[in-house]
Every structure is written in C-alpha cells, then in structure tokens.
C-alpha cells in the first residue's frame, strides 16, 4: 500500500475514539502510543487509564492497577458522550477483563456497529506479566465472546489458544487454526500479526463470512516499542471511518512499517 495517510485516504471528519489502556512509565507504549496513532489518523481520543505501570530495562516493576470500577465509570461517561470506536489495551487482572467485557456489551461491539478493537496485551516486551492465568481465562470466556476485533501477536495468539508460539511462528497453517479458534470463541475479527516470525512478514486477517486473507508486508530494519498499541489504535480509527477490516489492517501496518523504517534509518 503506497499511501499511509489515513486522513487523506478517507473521510475528512474526525472520529471520536475511546482508548482504555495502561500507561507506560517510559512513554514508549500504552496510552502515549495510542494518542500518537490517533493524532496521526486525524481522530480525537478520550483516554481512560487502567493501570499506571512502572517499567524498567528488566521489565515490569510495578503494575499499578486502578480499581476496575473507577476506570469503568470513566469509560461509561465517555460512551454517554458518544464515540465512533473503542480501543482496549492493557487490562491488569480478571476483574478488569470482566469490566471491559461489560463495557463492550454496552457499546454493541462488532465491525459494523461501534467497532471495538482489543489488543490482548498479556505481558510487557521486556519481561513480567500483566495478566495471570485467571485473567487469560477471563479473556477467553468473558471478553472475546462479546464480538470484538482482536489484534494479537504470535505469542498472544498462542497463549490464548493453548499452542506453542514456535509452532505459529514456523507454520502458517497453525496461525490459521489459532485465528479460527479465536473466531469460534466469538471474535468479530482477528488480525494476527507475524512480526516475531522469521522469513516473509505476513499478517493474517480473518472476518466472518469471508475467506482469510494474508497481507504480505515489507520487513523493515529498526526497533520501536509500542507497535501493537499504535497498530490497534490505527485499526480502530480506520474502522470508525468505514474501512473494511482488510483495508484497515493494511493502512495500519503500512504506517507501522514506516515508523520502524524511520527508526532504523536514524
């Protein structure tokens, strides 16, 4: 995809996005990355913070979870004011997952209604855990069945489906099987990112009633934190503007690729 400017490629109107996610003390990921993506896409964003995480070179130091009832009420007030899409990121425990599921039920979920995009952030990149086993189970039993769009990476998809991440990295069919399982659990769509696999960079796009599609992306040299946060937020804004899931994935991934490429060139 040559054009990565969502604002010029779609409607000039500014969608209103609700972001429910954690704050990263480094500023490289979490809500700061979400806001960057929203600005790039020409959307306004209301941010509700679920956790004030403290992270260092060795990984997670302090989770800093808020009470789920507190942030859920803030999110409900944002919904009452009206939003065009919802992006959900870090949920620091089973009770938070259940609160997010209730929030999605109030929105309606799905791709054609008010789209809800969930980035299943289970663990920080540098080490530690955001969600324990009970939280992961709540994700599968309570949140995915609400009809959200999921944007897992290979490790997250593997954990949510009980597969080895190495299997997904090495075998495209295993990715298809994992995505299909997530769809069967109730997801409205799955964008399975392949950046952690060797070889050709492929992103799998699954939606109800259509054949799965593979996006072949250019692999860029460079390193950037918070790519999953930015990607899912860009997808949410694209869906709010009326793009289909495949096109939304392409726009978001092309932009992320340009950011990584810029890091590698600097």
Secondary structure as UniProt FT lines:
FT   HELIX           6..9
FT   STRAND          16..24
FT   TURN            25..26
FT   HELIX           31..40
FT   TURN            41..42
FT   STRAND          44..56
FT   TURN            57..58
FT   STRAND          59..62
FT   HELIX           68..81
FT   STRAND          85..88
FT   HELIX           94..107
FT   STRAND          115..118
FT   TURN            125..126
FT   HELIX           133..138
FT   HELIX           139..143
FT   HELIX           144..146
FT   STRAND          149..150
FT   HELIX           154..161
FT   HELIX           165..170
FT   HELIX           172..185
FT   STRAND          189..192
FT   TURN            195..196
FT   STRAND          201..207
FT   TURN            208..209
FT   STRAND          213..217
FT   TURN            225..226
FT   HELIX           227..240
FT   TURN            241..242
FT   HELIX           245..265
//
